[in-house]
Amino acid sequence: VSAGYDAHRADPLAELDVTEHGYAEVSRLIGALSGRLGLPGIALTLEGGYDLDALRASAAATVRGLLAGRSDEPV
């Protein structure tokens, strides 16, 4: 999965409005789908994100979302 965080609302290069919760929710859906398909895991590749605080928080939210999706728990 291409893990680009430049869509975050704090990113200086984009004018989008994605939050950490948004990244977590998308990741939860990916985790749930991969579990249903019986995939053993998911690989993430960091691509974008230029606000370091937002990048840190979004990456952590992504991991939480993937784990929650695999366990069917809310983020």
C-alpha positions, -999 to 999 in steps of 0.1 A, spaced: 0 0 0 13 34 -9 13 53 24 13 89 14 4 114 40 6 146 19 -32 147 19 -32 156 56 -48 189 65 -16 201 80 6 193 50 20 225 34 20 212 -1 -17 201 -5 -50 217 2 -68 186 13 -84 179 47 -76 143 57 -71 138 94 -54 110 114 -89 95 120 -94 94 82 -61 75 77 -71 52 105 -105 44 90 -92 37 55 -65 15 70 -91 -3 91 -110 -11 60 -79 -24 42 -70 -45 73 -105 -60 74 -105 -68 37 -71 -84 38 -83 -105 67 -113 -117 48 -92 -125 18 -68 -145 40 -38 -124 32 -9 -130 57 0 -93 59 2 -59 43 33 -40 32 33 -2 34 56 21 15 61 57 28 57 82 0 47 117 10 40 139 39 59 170 47 46 181 81 66 159 104 41 160 133 12 151 110 33 124 94 42 108 128 6 109 139 -8 96 106 16 68 104 7 57 139 -30 60 131 -24 38 100 -9 10 120 -37 12 146 -63 11 118 -47 -20 102 -45 -38 135 -81 -29 144 -93 -40 110 -77 -74 114 -94 -78 148 -127 -62 138 -124 -36 166 -132 1 162 -102 24 158 
